[in-house]
């Protein structure tokens, strides 16, 4: 993405959802997916270009939301995208907002989603550590999840539903 496009995204308040991590998934699982050997070098280069574009867009003030392009068995790894956002220059708090308040705003649902508040629909997670100082806490140290008002994972009790 060139600087003119980035400037236009800022002007129009366009959200950017770069989905960087799914390319890592392809590299890690190429044989399982059925990719032929030889694509790795080009994919690595693409990941670096995608990360650099995200870095430039963030620095310019483009609004981000988190997406995943989750495929095959990548579900559950979606939050790894947050780590790429931090590598692109965001603080952990800014990265977390891409998956909460920014995502709600992108969907036009900021009065219904993206916050823990009366009247909002919210899925909740409990993590071990401080995700505002280390984004890996939100990625790798999730201990408890509530979805739609029901606990769907509780590692503190050894339960995963």
C-alpha positions in Angstrom: 0.0 0.0 0.0 1.5 3.4 -1.0 1.6 6.6 1.1 -1.2 8.2 -0.9 -3.6 5.2 -0.2 -2.7 5.3 3.5 -3.3 9.1 3.6 -6.7 8.5 1.9 -7.6 5.9 4.5 -6.8 8.3 7.3 -8.9 11.1 5.6 -11.9 8.8 5.1 -11.5 7.1 8.5 -11.3 3.7 6.7 -10.5 0.7 8.9 -7.5 -1.5 8.0 -7.8 -5.3 8.8 -4.5 -6.6 7.6 -4.7 -10.3 8.7 -1.0 -10.9 8.9 -1.0 -14.0 11.0 -2.8 -16.4 8.7 0.3 -16.2 6.5 2.4 -17.5 9.4 -0.1 -20.3 9.7 0.4 -21.3 6.1 4.1 -21.6 6.7 3.7 -23.6 9.9 1.2 -26.0 8.3 2.0 -26.1 4.6 2.2 -29.9 4.5 -1.1 -30.4 6.3 -2.8 -27.9 4.0 -1.4 -29.5 0.9 0.9 -26.7 -0.3 3.8 -27.7 -2.5 7.3 -27.0 -1.2 8.9 -23.9 -2.6 6.4 -21.2 -1.6 8.0 -20.4 1.8 10.5 -17.7 0.6 7.8 -15.7 -1.2 5.4 -16.1 1.8 8.1 -14.9 4.3 8.7 -11.9 2.1 4.9 -11.2 1.9 4.6 -11.3 5.7 7.4 -8.8 6.0 5.8 -6.5 3.4 2.4 -6.8 5.1 4.0 -6.0 8.5 5.8 -3.0 7.1 2.5 -1.7 5.5 0.8 -2.1 8.9 3.6 -0.2 10.5 3.3 2.6 8.1 -0.5 2.7 8.3 -0.4 2.7 12.1 2.2 5.5 12.2 0.0 7.6 9.8 -3.0 7.2 12.0 -5.1 4.6 10.1 -7.7 2.9 12.3 -7.2 -0.9 12.7 -9.6 -3.7 13.5 -8.6 -7.3 14.1 -9.5 -10.1 11.7 -8.0 -13.4 11.1 -8.8 -15.2 7.8 -8.8 -18.3 10.1 -8.7 -21.4 8.0 -8.6 -25.2 8.6 -7.5 -25.7 12.2 -6.4 -22.1 12.8 -9.5 -21.3 14.9 -8.4 -20.5 18.4 -5.2 -18.9 17.2 -6.9 -15.7 16.0 -5.5 -13.6 18.8 -2.0 -14.1 17.4 -2.9 -11.2 15.1 -2.5 -8.9 18.2 1.1 -9.8 18.4 1.7 -8.6 14.9 0.0 -5.3 15.7 2.4 -4.8 18.6 5.3 -5.6 16.3 3.9 -2.9 13.9 4.2 -0.3 16.6 1.0 -0.4 18.6 0.9 -0.6 22.4 -0.7 -3.7 23.8 -3.7 -1.5 24.7 -4.1 -0.3 21.1 -3.8 -3.8 19.9 -6.5 -5.0 22.3 -8.8 -2.2 21.1 -8.5 -3.6 17.5 -10.4 -6.6 18.8 -12.9 -4.8 21.0 -13.9 -1.2 20.6 -12.5 -0.7 17.1 -14.1 -3.9 15.9 -17.5 -2.8 17.3 -17.0 0.6 15.6 -16.1 -1.0 12.3 -19.4 -3.0 12.4 -21.4 0.1 13.4 -22.2 -1.6 16.7 -20.3 0.6 19.2 -23.4 1.0 21.3 -23.9 -2.8 21.6 -20.4 -4.4 21.4 -16.8 -3.8 22.3 -17.3 -2.9 26.0 -18.2 -4.4 29.3 -21.2 -2.2 30.2 -24.9 -2.6 31.0 -26.9 -3.5 27.9 -23.8 -4.5 25.9 -23.4 -8.0 24.5 -19.9 -9.2 25.7 -17.8 -12.3 25.6 -15.3 -12.2 28.5 -11.9 -13.7 29.0 -9.7 -14.0 32.1 -6.0 -14.1 31.6 -2.9 -14.8 33.8 -0.9 -11.6 33.8 -1.2 -8.1 32.5 -2.1 -7.9 28.8 -1.6 -4.1 28.9 2.1 -4.6 29.5 2.6 -7.9 27.6 0.3 -8.7 24.7 1.4 -12.4 24.8 -0.8 -12.7 28.0 -3.9 -12.2 25.9 -2.6 -14.6 23.2 -1.2 -17.5 25.2 -2.4 -17.2 28.8 -6.2 -17.3 28.6 -7.5 -19.2 31.6 -11.3 -18.6 31.4 -13.8 -17.7 28.7 -17.5 -16.8 28.9 -19.4 -16.6 25.6 -23.0 -15.5 25.4 -23.3 -15.7 29.2 -22.0 -19.3 29.5 -18.6 -20.4 30.6 -17.1 -22.3 27.6 -13.6 -22.7 29.0 -12.2 -22.9 32.5 -8.6 -24.0 32.7 -8.6 -23.2 36.4 -10.9 -26.3 36.8 -9.5 -28.2 33.9 -12.7 -27.8 31.9 -13.0 -27.0 28.2 -16.4 -27.2 26.6 
